[in-house]
Amino acid sequence: MDGAERERTKTPFSQKLRERGFFRPYVVVSFGCVLFGIVVYVLSRCFPAFAEFWARYPSQALRFLLAKVTGILRFSVVEWAIFSLPLLIFGYFFFSSRSMKRDESTYNYYRWLLPLVCGILAVLTLFFTAFAPCYFRYSLAKNLSLEDREVSAQELYDTACAVCEQIQDVEDEVFFAYGGESVMPYDFNELVDRVNEAYAHYAADADYVGHFRSYAKPLASSSVFTYTHISGVYTFMTGEVNINVNYPDFIRPFTVAHEFSHQRGLAKEEEANFVAYLVCVGSEDPYLRYSGYVNLLQYLMDALAEADGDLYRQLCAEKMPLSVQGELNAYSVFFRKYSHSTASKVTGAVNDVFLNSQGESEGTASYGLVVDLAVAYYLRENE
């Protein structure tokens, strides 16, 4: 057979794709969806106005749908998937290899490969359409009409003093155990209900953040998960808010509100932190307010210690409520055995890379940038 005849008998590329199953409806839909998601993602990175629109409406609808579907189950779907992953991987390779031995055809190979590829494409599509655009929307400072600038050490000190006074106003309504730690006066399910109510109250006057009732899921592996130094996580592929319930009580309300903020379209960590603070302190529940104030004060103290050691020591000596000193001392004792874990270094490095890739140049340090928003807010409120 000469070259011309071989050329005539060569199978067209489209025919090869068809034979391998690439034109099956679910494969075509999967590739079409991820291409659409990439377009949305690129437009969001280039045009904040588009990202703001997408975060408020289409993305909000997707996050709502995911939260409601997975919320039917009271256990964490993503936690179950992680622990089941070794078994799932083993099962995939076991059954696919058995199938290959019986039928070594190209068709059979792609029959096993394409569902796996489409599953990965589905996760990417959810990321590009349901969550990633929220990183590039208008800043929270813009939506709150706050001045976006660096703050001085004196402004940090003044804001921390104001927060200390607010803690003193609410601490009489909080019960403290013998070890100094505060005690949440209800169980986890009631906490979630109260944070939902607080969020509904806050979102009624905030058009930049949506609201819907959802369920935060306690992690069954919370004790082990604490070694990662993560108190909560929002998983975009399932729409779930997962909470580490091994952490001290005063952290939990703030963490639930923080992860709810991600679920409702605030992707940046400092912005989710500040809205969590506003949600908590706007509540009628004294323990939620206490949690909001103390968690914000921790960020302010860390920033002040770095900016001006003298003012930091003055704050601790003269302004710090005794209840907070006891709370933080108890927290220090609790956290001692988790403080130098290898897991925290790995998860911190991965999170840092991810945040940098989404435009948060500060990486994991962006969590602490909540102080800039807090100072600007307190300055405006006290003009």
C-alpha positions in Angstrom: 0.0 0.0 0.0 1.5 3.3 -1.0 1.4 6.6 1.0 -1.6 7.9 -0.9 -3.7 4.8 -0.2 -2.7 4.9 3.5 -3.7 8.5 3.7 -7.2 7.7 2.2 -7.7 4.8 4.7 -6.5 6.8 7.8 -9.3 7.1 10.3 -10.5 10.8 10.7 -9.7 12.3 14.1 -13.3 13.0 14.8 -14.1 9.4 14.2 -11.4 8.3 16.7 -12.9 10.6 19.3 -16.4 9.1 18.6 -15.1 5.6 18.9 -13.4 6.4 22.3 -16.6 7.9 23.7 -15.8 11.6 23.6 -19.1 12.4 21.9 -21.2 10.8 24.6 -23.7 13.4 26.0 -22.3 13.5 29.5 -18.7 14.0 28.2 -19.7 16.8 25.8 -21.7 18.5 28.6 -18.8 18.2 31.0 -16.3 19.8 28.6 -18.8 22.5 27.6 -19.5 23.4 31.3 -15.8 23.7 32.2 -15.1 25.8 29.1 -18.0 28.1 30.1 -16.6 28.2 33.7 -13.1 29.2 32.4 -14.7 32.1 30.4 -16.6 33.2 33.6 -13.4 33.0 35.6 -11.3 35.0 33.1 -14.0 37.7 32.8 -14.2 37.9 36.6 -10.4 38.4 37.0 -10.4 41.1 34.3 -13.6 43.0 35.2 -14.6 43.5 38.9 -18.0 44.8 37.8 -18.7 41.5 36.1 -17.4 39.6 39.1 -19.6 41.6 41.5 -22.7 40.8 39.3 -21.8 37.1 39.1 -21.1 36.8 42.8 -24.4 38.5 43.7 -26.7 36.5 41.3 -25.6 33.4 39.3 -23.0 32.3 41.8 -25.3 32.9 44.7 -27.9 30.7 43.1 -25.4 27.9 42.6 -24.1 28.2 46.2 -27.7 28.2 47.5 -28.5 25.1 45.5 -25.4 23.2 46.6 -26.1 24.1 50.3 -29.7 23.0 50.1 -28.9 19.7 48.4 -26.0 18.6 50.7 -27.8 20.1 53.7 -30.4 17.3 53.5 -27.6 15.1 55.0 -26.6 16.0 58.5 -23.1 14.6 58.1 -20.3 16.2 56.2 -20.3 14.9 52.6 -16.7 16.1 52.0 -15.4 14.6 55.2 -17.0 11.3 54.2 -15.5 11.5 50.7 -12.0 12.2 52.1 -12.0 9.2 54.4 -13.6 7.1 51.7 -11.0 8.2 49.1 -8.5 5.3 49.7 -11.3 2.8 49.3 -12.7 4.5 46.2 -9.3 4.7 44.6 -8.7 1.0 45.3 -12.1 0.0 44.0 -11.6 2.0 40.8 -8.2 0.5 40.0 -9.4 -3.0 41.0 -12.5 -3.1 38.8 -10.9 -1.2 35.9 -7.9 -3.5 35.8 -10.2 -6.6 35.9 -12.2 -5.1 33.0 -9.0 -4.4 31.0 -7.9 -8.0 31.3 -11.1 -9.2 29.8 -11.2 -6.5 27.1 -8.1 -4.6 26.1 -9.9 -2.5 23.5 -9.4 1.2 23.3 -13.2 1.6 23.8 -13.1 -0.2 27.2 -10.1 1.9 28.3 -11.9 5.2 27.7 -15.1 3.8 29.2 -13.3 3.7 32.5 -11.2 6.8 32.1 -13.8 9.3 30.9 -16.1 9.3 34.0 -13.1 10.0 36.1 -12.1 12.9 33.9 -15.6 14.3 33.9 -15.7 14.1 37.7 -12.6 16.3 37.8 -14.1 18.7 35.2 -17.3 19.0 37.3 -15.2 20.1 40.4 -13.4 22.6 38.3 -16.6 23.9 36.8 -18.1 24.5 40.3 -14.9 26.3 41.4 -14.9 28.6 38.3 -18.6 29.4 38.5 -19.7 29.1 42.1 -16.8 30.5 44.2 -13.7 31.7 42.3 -15.4 34.9 40.9 -16.1 36.0 44.5 -12.4 36.7 44.9 -12.4 39.4 42.3 -15.7 41.3 43.1 -15.7 44.8 44.6 -13.9 45.0 47.9 -15.8 44.9 51.1 -14.4 48.4 51.9 -16.1 49.7 48.8 -19.4 48.0 49.5 -19.3 49.3 53.1 -18.1 52.8 52.0 -15.0 52.5 54.2 -11.7 54.2 53.7 -9.2 51.6 52.4 -5.8 52.5 53.8 -3.0 51.4 56.1 -3.6 52.1 59.8 -1.3 53.5 62.5 -0.4 51.8 65.7 -2.3 54.5 67.7 -5.4 53.7 65.7 -5.0 50.0 66.4 -4.7 50.8 70.1 -7.7 53.0 70.1 -9.8 50.5 68.3 -8.7 47.7 70.6 -9.6 49.8 73.6 -13.1 50.4 72.2 -13.5 46.6 71.7 -12.3 46.0 75.3 -15.0 48.4 76.5 -17.7 46.5 74.5 -16.5 43.2 76.0 -16.9 44.7 79.5 -20.5 45.6 78.6 -21.4 42.0 77.7 -19.2 39.8 79.9 -21.6 39.9 82.8 -24.1 37.9 80.6 -21.4 35.2 79.9 -20.7 32.3 82.1 -17.0 31.4 82.7 -15.7 28.0 84.0 -13.2 27.6 86.7 -10.3 27.4 84.2 -11.2 30.8 82.8 -12.8 29.7 79.6 -16.3 30.9 78.7 -19.1 28.3 78.2 -21.5 28.5 75.3 -25.0 28.2 76.9 -26.5 26.0 74.2 -25.6 23.1 71.9 -24.2 23.2 68.4 -27.6 22.9 66.6 -29.0 25.9 68.5 -25.8 27.8 67.8 -26.3 27.3 64.1 -29.9 28.5 64.4 -28.8 31.7 66.2 -26.1 32.5 63.7 -28.6 32.0 60.9 -30.9 34.5 62.7 -28.1 36.9 63.2 -27.0 36.6 59.5 -30.6 37.2 58.3 -30.7 40.4 60.5 -27.4 41.6 59.1 -28.1 40.7 55.4 -31.4 42.6 55.5 -29.5 45.9 55.3 -26.5 44.6 53.2 -27.3 44.2 49.5 -23.8 42.9 48.7 -24.2 39.6 50.6 -27.0 37.2 50.1 -28.7 35.2 52.8 -30.4 31.8 53.1 -30.7 29.4 56.0 -28.2 26.6 55.9 -26.8 24.0 58.2 -23.2 24.0 59.5 -21.9 20.5 60.0 -19.7 19.5 62.9 -16.7 17.4 61.8 -16.6 13.9 63.2 -12.8 14.1 63.0 -12.6 17.5 64.8 -10.0 16.3 67.4 -7.6 15.1 64.6 -8.5 18.1 62.4 -7.3 20.5 65.1 -3.7 19.6 64.2 -4.2 21.4 60.9 -5.0 24.6 62.9 -8.2 25.0 61.0 -11.4 25.8 62.9 -13.7 25.6 60.0 -13.8 25.3 56.2 -16.3 26.0 53.4 -16.1 23.4 50.6 -17.1 24.9 47.3 -17.7 21.5 45.6 -20.4 20.5 48.1 -21.5 23.9 49.3 -21.0 22.8 52.9 -19.9 24.7 56.0 -17.8 22.3 58.1 -16.9 23.3 61.7 -14.2 21.9 64.0 -16.1 21.5 67.2 -12.9 20.6 69.2 -12.0 24.3 69.4 -13.0 26.3 72.6 -16.5 27.6 72.7 -15.7 31.3 72.2 -14.3 30.5 68.7 -17.3 28.5 67.4 -19.9 31.3 66.8 -17.3 33.5 65.0 -16.2 30.5 62.9 -19.7 29.6 61.9 -20.4 33.2 60.9 -17.0 33.3 59.0 -17.8 30.2 57.0 -21.4 31.3 56.3 -19.8 34.5 54.8 -17.8 32.3 52.4 -21.0 30.4 51.6 -22.8 33.7 50.8 -20.2 35.1 48.4 -17.4 36.7 50.4 -14.3 34.7 49.3 -11.5 36.9 50.8 -10.5 35.8 54.3 -10.2 39.3 55.8 -13.7 40.2 54.5 -15.3 37.0 55.7 -13.7 37.7 59.1 -15.0 41.2 59.3 -18.5 40.3 58.2 -18.4 37.5 60.8 -17.6 40.1 63.4 -20.5 42.4 62.2 -22.9 39.5 62.2 -22.0 38.4 65.7 -22.0 41.8 67.4 -25.3 42.7 65.6 -27.0 39.7 67.3 -29.3 40.0 70.3 -27.5 36.9 71.7 -24.9 38.0 74.3 -22.6 35.0 73.6 -22.5 35.7 69.9 -21.6 39.3 70.6 -18.9 38.2 73.1 -17.5 35.8 70.5 -17.3 38.5 67.9 -15.6 41.0 70.1 -13.0 38.6 71.5 -12.1 37.1 68.1 -11.6 40.6 66.6 -9.6 41.7 69.7 -7.2 38.8 69.1 -6.5 40.1 65.6 -6.1 43.6 66.9 -3.7 42.5 69.6 -1.5 40.6 67.1 -1.3 43.6 64.8 -0.6 46.0 67.7 2.2 43.7 69.1 3.9 43.8 65.7 3.4 47.6 65.2 4.2 48.9 68.7 5.3 46.8 71.6 4.8 49.6 74.1 1.2 50.2 73.2 0.6 46.5 73.2 1.9 46.1 76.7 -0.1 49.2 77.8 -3.3 47.6 76.3 -2.7 44.3 78.2 -1.9 46.1 81.5 -4.6 48.8 81.6 -7.4 47.9 79.2 -7.7 44.2 78.9 -10.8 42.8 80.7 -9.9 40.0 83.2 -12.4 37.7 81.5 -10.4 38.0 78.2 -7.2 37.3 80.0 -8.6 34.1 81.5 -10.1 33.2 78.1 -6.9 33.6 76.2 -4.9 31.8 78.9 -7.2 28.9 78.8 -7.0 28.9 75.0 -3.2 28.9 75.2 -3.3 25.8 77.4 -5.7 24.1 75.1 -3.7 24.8 72.0 -0.3 23.8 73.4 -0.3 20.2 72.1 -1.4 21.3 68.7 0.9 24.3 68.2 3.8 22.6 66.4 2.2 20.0 64.2 3.5 19.0 60.8 -0.1 18.9 59.5 -0.5 22.6 60.2 2.7 23.4 58.2 1.4 21.4 55.2 -2.1 22.8 55.2 -0.8 26.3 55.8 1.6 26.1 52.9 -1.1 24.7 50.6 -3.6 27.4 51.7 -1.0 30.1 51.2 -0.3 29.0 47.6 -4.1 28.8 46.9 -4.8 32.3 48.3 -1.9 33.7 46.3 -3.2 32.1 43.1 -6.6 33.9 43.6 -5.1 37.4 44.0 -4.6 37.5 47.8 -1.0 38.5 47.7 -0.7 38.3 51.5 -1.6 34.6 51.4 -2.6 33.2 54.8 -1.6 36.5 56.4 -4.7 38.0 54.7 -6.8 36.6 57.6 -5.3 39.3 59.8 -6.0 42.1 57.4 -9.4 42.3 59.1 -7.8 44.9 61.4 -7.7 47.4 58.5 -11.4 47.1 58.0 -12.1 47.2 61.7 -10.1 50.4 62.3 -11.8 52.1 59.3 -15.2 51.0 60.6 -14.5 52.2 64.2 -13.2 55.5 62.9 -16.3 56.1 60.8 -18.6 55.1 63.7 -16.9 57.6 66.0 -16.7 60.6 63.8 
